[in-house]
Amino acid sequence: MRFEGRCWRFGDNIPTDRLVKTQYVLEPMDVIVQHVLEDLNPEFPRAVQPGDIVFAGKHFGQSSGRAIAAKALQATRIGCVVAETFARTFYRNCFEIGLPALEVGLNPDLAADGDRVRVDLTSGEFTNLTTGTTVRGAAADPFLVDMLEAGGLIDLARSRPEVFR
């Protein structure tokens, strides 16, 4: 599973409440998506394009286990999200809804806003195509890749009921 797109750079310790502000949690997704990460980068919800890649530091998606945060990020139609580390619940929520995520020990200067980047989940490789720099993290677990390929946990359970008995 490979993804290539423009990088949107964010920092460390980004809680789910910054992904989706509390006042929008109960709104329809077409409203929520207009406000994803707007406090951290007001251009993001307006300018993000399908296939773009969110690149963050440590503890991305921390604080609450609200699945709406991962769903809202997915609704922007990004290709995947890459972080140095993820909050465990957020990381698992990504795969359960079919949003690719890669955890890779990153140098904060590895990518900047607007750089072209490539992510390979099966090898764990992150490449900044703008600078030519490549780093390798841990590849995504094969079960999680299967989950992504199926479209998320529910679709995987429908396609492979023998796994979930």
Number of C-alpha atoms within 10 A of each C-alpha: 13 15 18 20 22 25 25 22 22 20 15 17 18 21 18 23 18 18 23 25 16 11 9 15 16 10 11 9 15 11 13 24 23 18 21 25 23 17 13 14 14 13 12 18 17 14 10 17 15 15 16 24 29 22 25 26 22 21 19 27 28 22 15 13 18 17 16 18 26 25 20 22 22 20 17 23 16 23 22 26 26 24 25 20 21 25 20 13 15 25 23 18 23 24 22 23 20 26 24 27 26 25 25 21 16 20 10 17 7 18 23 17 13 14 18 20 26 22 27 18 25 15 14 19 19 26 19 21 16 13 12 10 12 14 15 16 17 14 16 19 12 11 11 20 20 16 22 22 16 19 16 21 20 14 17 20 15 12 11 12 10 8 9 8 6
